[in-house]
């Protein structure tokens, strides 16, 4: 890395500490969720936040948008939501002076830097497909026109894992577009008491913006230039390949408990996220330890378990942990 890049990493590490403190004024706990969400943003990825209602997923996203000084829009996904409701549409207008009629395009909520797709699995596949194009191509197509979305652009989607009635499960192709599947868990006992104190006696804490969209674009370029050794790339590739039950590298427990493994995009995501993980800690290179640290949010939605695994109470996180233990250099990994 160049000296300028190293200075940028040091500044980001300092800003990240300030950002955690600022977000902590509003969000109690959830430090790992905040870190993983920022990692997704800093390596041009999207994130799916999965958790039961009441865990401040929506508040977390809006607070991060303020901290990053980004344009922010929230879309509440419902069964009757149509693609034009999120992309925008042409409307017929009449010029009050000339009386002439013409069409004007009204931008939808996707035309923002940070888009919260709230309860994404409650909308039909047609609307999910429109969001898929925006996530993958960073543009939307309306009629004969293709329009670029603003930069930077991120989708942070939320999903309730316990409510399945009246939902449309995301297809694997769209799940694969999310860099991270972030599990938002319950707070600890002390955190829950602090949440109750804050909500019932609000202090009106304000979050100060610490970055701009241009800063994020520069950080993304720096993250992409973080050096990675060949052995780290080999570890990421082997980890992704070992999740595929029909692969020669797959151990026996994967062949028994995994119905479908991660594709090539998983290896790319592992390395990209490992770079962001290293940078947020003020380091100038990524290691196998960084890959192991972010393996679960990267792989858990890309590893589909079999009925045998479900019957035994084994989920994708446990399979990923066992794979890391089998493949990783022990001196670099702390599980």
C-alpha positions, 0 to 999 in steps of 0.5 A: 500500500502507498503512504497515502493509503496507509494514512487513509486507513489510520484516519478510518480507524480513528473515525470508526471509533468515533462512529461507534461512540456516536451510534452508541448514543442511540443504539445500545449494544449490537456492536458486531451488527454495526461493524458488519453493516459498515464493512458491507458499505466499505466494500460496496456490498449490500446486507440483509439484517435478520431478526425478530421485531423490536431489535432496532434494525430500522433505527440502526440503519437510519442512525448509520445514515445520519452518521455517514451523512448519506441520502436515506430512504425507507421502503416498507415492503408489502404484498401490493407493492409494485416495481414502479413504486420503488423505481419511479414512473412517468406521470402525465402533466399539463403545462399551466401556461401552454396547456400542453401535455407531457410526461415527467419521470418521478424518481422512486425511493431507490434513487438514494444513497442508502435504501432500507428495504424493510421486511423485504420478504413481504413483497412479490417476486416482480418487485424483488426482481426490480430491486435485484437489478438495482443491487447488481447493476446500480441502475434501474430500467423504466420503459425504454430508459436505463437510469444510473443510481447515485453513488455510493448506493447500498441496500440494507434489507430487514427480514423477520425469521419467525413470520412466514405467513403471507411472505415471499421467500427471497430466491437464491439468486437475490440472496447471493447478491447480499454480501452479508446475512447479519443476524441481529440477536437479543440484547444482554440483560444489562443492555435491555435495562439500558434500552428501557431507561433510554426509551422511557426517559429520552435524552434526545441524543444527536448523531453527528455526521462523520463522513460524506458520500465522497469519503466513502467512495475513497474508502472503498477504493482504499479497501480494494487496494488492501494487499492479500497473500496468496495463502489467504486467497487459497483459504477463502477459495478452499472454504467456499469450495468445501461447502459444496457437497459434490466437490472433492474438497467437501468433508463427509459432514458437508456431503451429509448435511449440505444440500447446496453450497456457496458459489464463486461469488462467496470467495470474492465476498470473503476476500472483500469483507476480510479487507474491510475487516482488517482496515477497520482494525487499522491494519494494512493487510488481510489475513486468514484470521480476517477471512474466518472472522467474517465467514459466517455472515458471508456464507450463512445464506449461501449454504443450504442445509439438508433435512438431515441437518435440520432434524439434527438441529445443525444450522449453517453457522455450525457447519461453517465453524467446523469447516474453519476448524478443519481448514484454517491455520490454527495460529491465525484463527481464534474462534 
